[in-house]
Amino acid sequence: MDNNVYAFKTDTVWGFGANPNSKEAVEKIYEIKKRDLKKPLILMSSDFKYLEKYIKYIPDYAYSLIEKYLPGALTLIFEKSSLCPDFVTSNQNTVGVRIPNSEDFRNLVNSLEEKVLATTSCNLSNEPAVKNYLEAKEKFENVAKIIKPIVDTTSENLPSTVILCNKDGYKILRQGAIVL
């Protein structure tokens, strides 16, 4: 089982990611970031088909959002299935999912057996996310595998827009790069 923590560029901010089925790897992310264990991670992949098994119910309207905005800077939160580990979601009954529009991320996640990563921003908690490969390497190369991007541009992008999807409709929890 892959117990590595990866640091990688996405279409929004740099991220940390680990195998969502490895408690050891997920715990490393919390340790590296000094992240509150009550704050859940989200699942990211290159294709929604790899994320579906972690979701209990997907309302019909959510498929329209997925088709229109993913890949892209939209995080959708759904009720989680029994296959989604509690240590990824901080024992909450929901899970956030996203498909970044990033060739660097796609190359990384598609090279992994699960094709899914439990993720969060690449930074220490309450600090800004790293902006480029050199900063990620300088701060985290001793604790994570830093994935060199195809093009190392400085990331100053907005984070993803986060919406909660339930049977009755959706609610915007954080306005980010995509305006709904």
Accessible surface in RSA format (square Angstrom, percent):
REM  Atomic radii and reference values for relative SASA: ProtOr
REM  Chains: A
REM  Algorithm: Lee & Richards
REM  Probe-radius: 1.40
REM  Slices: 20
REM RES _ NUM      All-atoms   Total-Side   Main-Chain    Non-polar    All polar
REM                ABS   REL    ABS   REL    ABS   REL    ABS   REL    ABS   REL
RES MET A   1   162.33  84.1  80.66  53.4  81.67 194.5  86.36  73.4  75.97 100.6
RES ASP A   2    43.95  30.8  30.89  30.7  13.05  30.9  33.52  78.9  10.43  10.4
RES ASN A   3    46.62  32.1  42.15  40.7   4.47  10.8  10.91  26.3  35.70  34.5
RES ASN A   4    51.68  35.6  49.23  47.6   2.46   5.9   2.46   5.9  49.23  47.6
RES VAL A   5     4.31   2.8   0.14   0.1   4.16  10.0   0.14   0.1   4.16  11.3
RES TYR A   6    15.90   7.4  15.90   9.0   0.00   0.0   7.45   5.6   8.45  10.4
RES ALA A   7     0.00   0.0   0.00   0.0   0.00   0.0   0.00   0.0   0.00   0.0
RES PHE A   8     0.19   0.1   0.19   0.1   0.00   0.0   0.19   0.1   0.00   0.0
RES LYS A   9    33.48  16.3  32.71  20.1   0.78   1.9  19.30  17.4  14.18  15.1
RES THR A  10     7.97   5.7   2.99   3.0   4.98  11.9   2.80   3.8   5.17   7.8
RES ASP A  11    35.82  25.1  16.24  16.2  19.57  46.3  22.02  51.8  13.79  13.8
RES THR A  12     6.06   4.3   6.02   6.1   0.04   0.1   1.09   1.5   4.97   7.5
RES VAL A  13    37.74  24.8  36.14  32.7   1.60   3.9  36.61  31.8   1.14   3.1
RES TRP A  14     0.09   0.0   0.09   0.0   0.00   0.0   0.09   0.0   0.00   0.0
RES GLY A  15     3.92   4.8   0.00   N/A   3.92   4.8   3.92  10.8   0.00   0.0
RES PHE A  16     0.00   0.0   0.00   0.0   0.00   0.0   0.00   0.0   0.00   0.0
RES GLY A  17     0.00   0.0   0.00   N/A   0.00   0.0   0.00   0.0   0.00   0.0
RES ALA A  18     0.00   0.0   0.00   0.0   0.00   0.0   0.00   0.0   0.00   0.0
RES ASN A  19    16.11  11.1  13.00  12.6   3.11   7.5   5.44  13.1  10.67  10.3
RES PRO A  20     0.00   0.0   0.00   0.0   0.00   0.0   0.00   0.0   0.00   0.0
RES ASN A  21    52.09  35.9  35.49  34.3  16.60  40.0  18.22  43.8  33.87  32.7
RES SER A  22     3.04   2.6   1.14   1.5   1.90   4.4   1.90   4.0   1.14   1.6
RES LYS A  23   115.62  56.4 110.74  67.9   4.88  11.6  54.04  48.6  61.57  65.6
RES GLU A  24    96.64  55.5  89.63  67.8   7.01  16.7  38.83  75.1  57.81  47.2
RES ALA A  25     0.00   0.0   0.00   0.0   0.00   0.0   0.00   0.0   0.00   0.0
RES VAL A  26     0.00   0.0   0.00   0.0   0.00   0.0   0.00   0.0   0.00   0.0
RES GLU A  27    84.55  48.5  81.22  61.4   3.33   7.9  32.49  62.8  52.06  42.5
RES LYS A  28    73.39  35.8  72.46  44.5   0.92   2.2  44.48  40.0  28.91  30.8
RES ILE A  29     0.00   0.0   0.00   0.0   0.00   0.0   0.00   0.0   0.00   0.0
RES TYR A  30    12.13   5.7   9.98   5.7   2.15   5.6   9.87   7.4   2.25   2.8
RES GLU A  31   134.17  77.0 117.84  89.2  16.33  38.9  46.29  89.5  87.88  71.8
RES ILE A  32    20.48  11.7  10.27   7.7  10.21  24.6  17.27  12.4   3.21   8.7
RES LYS A  33     3.11   1.5   3.11   1.9   0.00   0.0   0.55   0.5   2.57   2.7
RES LYS A  34   156.08  76.1 129.60  79.5  26.48  63.0 104.16  93.8  51.92  55.3
RES ARG A  35    43.84  18.4  34.01  17.3   9.83  23.4   0.29   0.4  43.55  26.4
RES ASP A  36    75.33  52.8  60.36  60.1  14.97  35.4  28.45  67.0  46.88  46.8
RES LEU A  37   126.20  70.3 115.60  82.7  10.60  26.6 115.71  81.3  10.50  28.2
RES LYS A  38   164.09  80.0 153.67  94.3  10.42  24.8  99.62  89.7  64.46  68.7
RES LYS A  39    99.49  48.5  99.01  60.7   0.48   1.1  57.30  51.6  42.19  44.9
RES PRO A  40    46.29  33.7  41.16  37.5   5.13  18.7  41.16  34.0   5.13  31.9
RES LEU A  41     2.31   1.3   0.00   0.0   2.31   5.8   0.81   0.6   1.50   4.0
RES ILE A  42    44.65  25.4  44.58  33.2   0.07   0.2  44.58  32.1   0.07   0.2
RES LEU A  43     0.00   0.0   0.00   0.0   0.00   0.0   0.00   0.0   0.00   0.0
RES MET A  44     7.76   4.0   7.76   5.1   0.00   0.0   4.15   3.5   3.61   4.8
RES SER A  45     0.00   0.0   0.00   0.0   0.00   0.0   0.00   0.0   0.00   0.0
RES SER A  46    22.59  19.1   6.20   8.3  16.39  37.8   2.90   6.2  19.69  27.6
RES ASP A  47    57.07  40.0  54.18  53.9   2.88   6.8   8.94  21.0  48.13  48.0
RES PHE A  48    19.08   9.5  17.44  10.8   1.64   4.3  17.44  10.6   1.64   4.7
RES LYS A  49   126.26  61.6 107.33  65.9  18.93  45.1  55.64  50.1  70.61  75.2
RES TYR A  50    65.80  30.7  61.04  34.7   4.76  12.4  40.42  30.4  25.38  31.3
RES LEU A  51     0.11   0.1   0.11   0.1   0.00   0.0   0.11   0.1   0.00   0.0
RES GLU A  52    65.99  37.9  60.50  45.8   5.50  13.1  18.27  35.3  47.73  39.0
RES LYS A  53   101.26  49.4  86.15  52.9  15.10  36.0  58.10  52.3  43.16  46.0
RES TYR A  54     1.74   0.8   1.74   1.0   0.00   0.0   1.51   1.1   0.23   0.3
RES ILE A  55    11.95   6.8   0.00   0.0  11.95  28.8   0.00   0.0  11.95  32.4
RES LYS A  56   137.73  67.2 107.40  65.9  30.34  72.2  63.01  56.7  74.73  79.6
RES TYR A  57    95.13  44.4  90.08  51.3   5.05  13.1  63.30  47.6  31.83  39.2
RES ILE A  58    25.98  14.8  12.23   9.1  13.74  33.1  12.23   8.8  13.74  37.3
RES PRO A  59     3.39   2.5   3.29   3.0   0.10   0.4   3.39   2.8   0.00   0.0
RES ASP A  60   124.36  87.1 114.40 113.9   9.96  23.6  38.00  89.4  86.36  86.1
RES TYR A  61    60.69  28.3  51.29  29.2   9.41  24.5  57.57  43.3   3.12   3.9
RES ALA A  62     0.00   0.0   0.00   0.0   0.00   0.0   0.00   0.0   0.00   0.0
RES TYR A  63    98.22  45.9  95.36  54.3   2.87   7.5  73.69  55.4  24.53  30.2
RES SER A  64    74.20  62.7  64.27  85.8   9.93  22.9  37.28  79.4  36.92  51.7
RES LEU A  65    18.43  10.3  18.06  12.9   0.36   0.9  18.43  12.9   0.00   0.0
RES ILE A  66    19.98  11.4  19.47  14.5   0.50   1.2  19.47  14.0   0.50   1.4
RES GLU A  67   154.77  88.9 128.37  97.1  26.40  62.9  47.96  92.8 106.82  87.2
RES LYS A  68   153.27  74.8 119.71  73.5  33.56  79.9  78.40  70.6  74.87  79.7
RES TYR A  69    44.58  20.8  37.81  21.5   6.77  17.6  28.10  21.1  16.48  20.3
RES LEU A  70    17.88  10.0   0.73   0.5  17.16  43.1   1.44   1.0  16.44  44.3
RES PRO A  71    71.72  52.3  58.13  53.0  13.59  49.4  58.13  48.0  13.59  84.5
RES GLY A  72     9.11  11.2   0.00   N/A   9.11  11.2   9.11  25.0   0.00   0.0
RES ALA A  73    11.12  10.2   9.15  14.1   1.97   4.5   9.15  12.9   1.97   5.2
RES LEU A  74     0.00   0.0   0.00   0.0   0.00   0.0   0.00   0.0   0.00   0.0
RES THR A  75     2.68   1.9   2.68   2.7   0.00   0.0   1.83   2.5   0.85   1.3
RES LEU A  76     0.00   0.0   0.00   0.0   0.00   0.0   0.00   0.0   0.00   0.0
RES ILE A  77    27.59  15.7  27.59  20.6   0.00   0.0  27.59  19.9   0.00   0.0
RES PHE A  78     0.22   0.1   0.13   0.1   0.09   0.2   0.22   0.1   0.00   0.0
RES GLU A  79    68.88  39.5  64.67  48.9   4.21  10.0  19.18  37.1  49.70  40.6
RES LYS A  80    27.59  13.5  19.84  12.2   7.75  18.4  19.70  17.7   7.88   8.4
RES SER A  81    17.86  15.1  14.26  19.0   3.61   8.3  16.84  35.9   1.02   1.4
RES SER A  82   119.95 101.4  75.29 100.5  44.66 102.9  59.14 125.9  60.81  85.2
RES LEU A  83   108.63  60.5  96.10  68.8  12.53  31.5  99.78  70.1   8.85  23.8
RES CYS A  84     4.60   3.5   0.00   0.0   4.60  10.8   0.03   0.1   4.57   4.9
RES PRO A  85    22.37  16.3  11.15  10.2  11.22  40.8  22.37  18.5   0.00   0.0
RES ASP A  86    74.97  52.5  69.90  69.6   5.07  12.0  15.39  36.2  59.58  59.4
RES PHE A  87    57.90  29.0  43.06  26.7  14.83  38.6  52.14  31.6   5.76  16.5
RES VAL A  88     0.00   0.0   0.00   0.0   0.00   0.0   0.00   0.0   0.00   0.0
RES THR A  89     0.23   0.2   0.23   0.2   0.00   0.0   0.23   0.3   0.00   0.0
RES SER A  90    19.98  16.9   0.86   1.2  19.12  44.0   7.05  15.0  12.93  18.1
RES ASN A  91   121.67  83.9  92.85  89.7  28.82  69.4  27.03  65.1  94.64  91.5
RES GLN A  92    74.33  41.6  67.23  49.1   7.10  16.9  30.26  64.4  44.08  33.4
RES ASN A  93   105.87  73.0 100.16  96.8   5.71  13.7  35.41  85.2  70.47  68.1
RES THR A  94    35.34  25.1  32.95  33.4   2.39   5.7  20.54  27.6  14.80  22.4
RES VAL A  95     2.61   1.7   0.00   0.0   2.61   6.3   2.61   2.3   0.00   0.0
RES GLY A  96     5.86   7.2   0.00   N/A   5.86   7.2   0.67   1.8   5.19  11.6
RES VAL A  97     0.00   0.0   0.00   0.0   0.00   0.0   0.00   0.0   0.00   0.0
RES ARG A  98     7.55   3.2   7.52   3.8   0.03   0.1   0.03   0.0   7.52   4.6
RES ILE A  99     9.64   5.5   9.64   7.2   0.00   0.0   9.64   6.9   0.00   0.0
RES PRO A 100     0.14   0.1   0.00   0.0   0.14   0.5   0.00   0.0   0.14   0.8
RES ASN A 101    87.21  60.1  73.81  71.3  13.40  32.3   2.84   6.8  84.38  81.6
RES SER A 102    11.19   9.5   4.42   5.9   6.77  15.6   8.82  18.8   2.37   3.3
RES GLU A 103    99.68  57.2  92.88  70.3   6.80  16.2  22.56  43.6  77.12  63.0
RES ASP A 104    16.61  11.6  13.96  13.9   2.65   6.3   3.13   7.4  13.48  13.4
RES PHE A 105     0.02   0.0   0.02   0.0   0.00   0.0   0.02   0.0   0.00   0.0
RES ARG A 106    78.17  32.8  78.08  39.8   0.08   0.2  30.85  42.2  47.32  28.7
RES ASN A 107    84.32  58.1  71.42  69.0  12.90  31.1  29.59  71.2  54.73  52.9
RES LEU A 108    12.72   7.1   6.64   4.8   6.07  15.3  12.17   8.5   0.54   1.5
RES VAL A 109     0.00   0.0   0.00   0.0   0.00   0.0   0.00   0.0   0.00   0.0
RES ASN A 110    66.11  45.6  55.26  53.4  10.85  26.1  22.69  54.6  43.43  42.0
RES SER A 111    85.50  72.3  45.11  60.2  40.39  93.1  46.40  98.8  39.10  54.8
RES LEU A 112    25.40  14.1  23.18  16.6   2.21   5.6  25.40  17.8   0.00   0.0
RES GLU A 113   168.25  96.6 133.05 100.7  35.20  83.8  60.04 116.1 108.21  88.3
RES GLU A 114    51.12  29.3  39.84  30.1  11.28  26.9   9.92  19.2  41.19  33.6
RES LYS A 115    56.37  27.5  56.37  34.6   0.00   0.0  31.50  28.4  24.86  26.5
RES VAL A 116     1.07   0.7   0.25   0.2   0.82   2.0   0.25   0.2   0.82   2.2
RES LEU A 117     0.86   0.5   0.86   0.6   0.00   0.0   0.86   0.6   0.00   0.0
RES ALA A 118     0.00   0.0   0.00   0.0   0.00   0.0   0.00   0.0   0.00   0.0
RES THR A 119     3.50   2.5   2.55   2.6   0.95   2.3   1.20   1.6   2.30   3.5
RES THR A 120    20.31  14.4   6.43   6.5  13.88  33.1  13.68  18.4   6.63  10.0
RES SER A 121    36.38  30.7  29.21  39.0   7.17  16.5  17.24  36.7  19.14  26.8
RES CYS A 122     0.00   0.0   0.00   0.0   0.00   0.0   0.00   0.0   0.00   0.0
RES ASN A 123    12.01   8.3  10.29   9.9   1.72   4.1   2.35   5.6   9.66   9.3
RES LEU A 124    56.11  31.2  54.82  39.2   1.29   3.2  54.82  38.5   1.29   3.5
RES SER A 125    29.25  24.7  14.01  18.7  15.24  35.1  15.00  31.9  14.25  20.0
RES ASN A 126   148.99 102.7 100.52  97.1  48.47 116.7  41.75 100.5 107.25 103.7
RES GLU A 127    82.30  47.2  72.11  54.6  10.19  24.3  25.56  49.4  56.74  46.3
RES PRO A 128   104.97  76.5  89.19  81.3  15.77  57.3 101.08  83.5   3.88  24.1
RES ALA A 129    20.51  18.9   9.02  13.9  11.50  26.2   9.02  12.7  11.50  30.5
RES VAL A 130     2.21   1.5   0.56   0.5   1.65   4.0   0.56   0.5   1.65   4.5
RES LYS A 131    75.31  36.7  75.31  46.2   0.00   0.0  49.95  45.0  25.36  27.0
RES ASN A 132    36.02  24.8  36.02  34.8   0.00   0.0   2.44   5.9  33.59  32.5
RES TYR A 133    29.63  13.8  29.63  16.9   0.00   0.0   9.09   6.8  20.53  25.3
RES LEU A 134   123.86  69.0 120.31  86.1   3.55   8.9 120.70  84.8   3.17   8.5
RES GLU A 135    44.75  25.7  40.50  30.6   4.25  10.1  21.22  41.0  23.53  19.2
RES ALA A 136     0.00   0.0   0.00   0.0   0.00   0.0   0.00   0.0   0.00   0.0
RES LYS A 137    79.70  38.9  79.68  48.9   0.02   0.0  30.02  27.0  49.69  52.9
RES GLU A 138   146.62  84.2 112.23  84.9  34.39  81.9  44.90  86.8 101.72  83.1
RES LYS A 139   101.67  49.6  69.92  42.9  31.75  75.6  52.33  47.1  49.33  52.6
RES PHE A 140     8.52   4.3   7.84   4.9   0.68   1.8   8.52   5.2   0.00   0.0
RES GLU A 141    94.03  54.0  73.53  55.6  20.51  48.8  15.79  30.5  78.24  63.9
RES ASN A 142   146.83 101.3 110.58 106.9  36.25  87.3  33.05  79.5 113.78 110.0
RES VAL A 143    75.50  49.7  55.11  49.9  20.39  49.1  64.43  56.0  11.07  30.0
RES ALA A 144    12.89  11.8   0.00   0.0  12.89  29.3   5.68   8.0   7.20  19.1
RES LYS A 145   109.88  53.6 103.92  63.8   5.95  14.2  62.60  56.3  47.28  50.4
RES ILE A 146    29.40  16.7   6.02   4.5  23.38  56.4   6.02   4.3  23.38  63.4
RES ILE A 147    46.72  26.6  44.41  33.1   2.31   5.6  46.01  33.1   0.71   1.9
RES LYS A 148   142.67  69.6 121.56  74.6  21.11  50.3  68.41  61.6  74.26  79.1
RES PRO A 149     7.47   5.4   0.06   0.1   7.41  26.9   0.46   0.4   7.01  43.6
RES ILE A 150   104.06  59.2  70.75  52.7  33.31  80.3  78.80  56.7  25.26  68.6
RES VAL A 151    91.68  60.3  87.36  79.1   4.32  10.4  90.83  78.9   0.84   2.3
RES ASP A 152    61.25  42.9  29.41  29.3  31.84  75.3  17.44  41.0  43.81  43.7
RES THR A 153    69.83  49.7  64.77  65.7   5.05  12.0  59.38  79.8  10.44  15.8
RES THR A 154    76.70  54.5  52.39  53.1  24.31  57.9  27.69  37.2  49.00  74.1
RES SER A 155    11.52   9.7   3.43   4.6   8.09  18.6   6.94  14.8   4.58   6.4
RES GLU A 156   126.72  72.8  93.45  70.7  33.28  79.2  43.51  84.2  83.21  67.9
RES ASN A 157    79.21  54.6  64.81  62.6  14.40  34.7  13.75  33.1  65.47  63.3
RES LEU A 158   111.94  62.3 106.93  76.5   5.00  12.6 107.91  75.8   4.03  10.9
RES PRO A 159    48.63  35.4  48.14  43.9   0.49   1.8  48.63  40.1   0.00   0.0
RES SER A 160     7.01   5.9   5.36   7.1   1.65   3.8   0.70   1.5   6.31   8.8
RES THR A 161     0.00   0.0   0.00   0.0   0.00   0.0   0.00   0.0   0.00   0.0
RES VAL A 162    21.33  14.0  21.33  19.3   0.00   0.0  21.33  18.5   0.00   0.0
RES ILE A 163     0.00   0.0   0.00   0.0   0.00   0.0   0.00   0.0   0.00   0.0
RES LEU A 164    48.40  27.0  48.40  34.6   0.00   0.0  48.40  34.0   0.00   0.0
RES CYS A 165     5.73   4.3   0.00   0.0   5.73  13.5   0.00   0.0   5.73   6.2
RES ASN A 166    68.85  47.5  63.69  61.5   5.16  12.4  32.75  78.8  36.09  34.9
RES LYS A 167   149.43  72.9 122.89  75.4  26.54  63.2  68.10  61.3  81.33  86.6
RES ASP A 168   144.83 101.4 105.33 104.8  39.50  93.4  37.48  88.2 107.34 107.1
RES GLY A 169    23.33  28.8   0.00   N/A  23.33  28.8  22.67  62.2   0.65   1.5
RES TYR A 170    96.22  44.9  65.84  37.5  30.39  79.1  37.78  28.4  58.44  72.0
RES LYS A 171   131.18  64.0 126.59  77.7   4.59  10.9  76.44  68.8  54.74  58.3
RES ILE A 172    66.81  38.0  44.97  33.5  21.84  52.6  44.97  32.4  21.84  59.3
RES LEU A 173    89.16  49.7  53.32  38.1  35.84  90.1  57.15  40.1  32.01  86.1
RES ARG A 174   106.68  44.8 100.78  51.4   5.90  14.0  51.99  71.1  54.69  33.1
RES GLN A 175    92.19  51.6  65.87  48.1  26.32  62.7  56.21 119.7  35.98  27.3
RES GLY A 176     6.61   8.2   0.00   N/A   6.61   8.2   1.97   5.4   4.64  10.4
RES ALA A 177    46.50  42.8  20.68  31.9  25.82  58.7  21.67  30.5  24.83  65.8
RES ILE A 178    27.10  15.4  24.15  18.0   2.94   7.1  27.10  19.5   0.00   0.0
RES VAL A 179   119.55  78.7  97.45  88.2  22.10  53.2  97.45  84.7  22.10  59.9
RES LEU A 180    56.76  31.6   3.85   2.8  52.91 133.0  33.79  23.7  22.97  61.8
END  Absolute sums over single chains surface
CHAIN  1 A     9098.1       7367.0       1731.1       4745.9       4352.2
END  Absolute sums over all chains
TOTAL          9098.1       7367.0       1731.1       4745.9       4352.2
